[in-house]
Amino acid sequence: MEQTLDKSYITVQTIRILYIEDDEDHALLFMEMLSAIDSISPVVTHKQNLKTGIEALSRQEFDAVILDLGLPESRGLETLSRFLQYGSYLPVIVLTTTDDLQLSVEAIKAGAQDFLVKSEISANMIARSLRYAIERFGILDELAEKNENLNTFATAASHDLKTPLRNISLTIDFFRNDHGEELTADAHEALEKIQSSVSRLHSLVDSLMEFTKAGSKLPASGFFPIKSAMDEAIELLHKEIESREAQITRDDNLPEVQGNYRLLVRVFQNLIDNAIKYAGA
């Protein structure tokens, strides 16, 4: 059953709605509310069960879905889950007869854009929910695309960065194996520092990849001594410390912490670098 509510007398936004509801009385009341909305012109396709609703997705295009969670085939979040297997590319507003806050939270987490209680809805509430659901879904879809592009870029950048690092490591190994006896102790020490820096850069690239995949949340790397992170930061800055004749003092009885080791090293590196740079300024 497809109905177009005529609102040709005013410039409004046309929204194609798939409405899945098995209760005819509720459906009639809902359609009356839609007809009273001036801000949108809904084109509604009403289906009475989940099967025919899903089938409609392959035959028509929709802007939003209004889904009753209590259908003949399923109840509650199972209804939403089954529908999203086929209609996850559309914003979904779920309807229920109970004012269950926990259910609403779980529905939003599962992929719904909004949650309406049948006994409390009005025409204005439906219009607002439709507009916000479509807008939010568009923003989330755009964000997902940007994250996918970021992951693609990060993967390519990781490969491009690791290739020269591997070449540097191979060159160091070549010098050690073929010219080790000719190198002075200072040269061996310099090669060791280069190799150490290469290993740290390699680890940093891996951490950046983890950060990108985690979506701005770095995974914790367990417990570790703060002193170790600070020592590595000082080693990374040894040239700056020597050139400025800076002295770094700290308490050796520092505790262990839980977090991301590479990130804490970076924090200490920035703090010490700034302290050296602006000392006496």
Buried (B, 14 or more C-beta within 10 A) or exposed (E): EEBEBEBEEEEBBEBBBBBBBBBEEBBEBBBEBBBEBEBBBBBBBBBBBBBEBBEBBEEEEBBBBBBBBBBEEBEBBEBBEBBBEBBEEBBBBBBBEEEBEEBBEBBEEEBBBBBBBBEEBEBEBBBBBBBBBBEEBEEEEEEEEEBEEEBEEBEEBBEEBBEEBEEBBEEBEEBBEEEEEEBEEEBEEEBEEBBEBBEBBBEBBEBBBBBBBEEEEBEEBEEBEBBBBBBBBBBBBEEEBEEEEBEEEEEEEEEEBEBBBBBBBBBBBEEBBEEBEEEEE
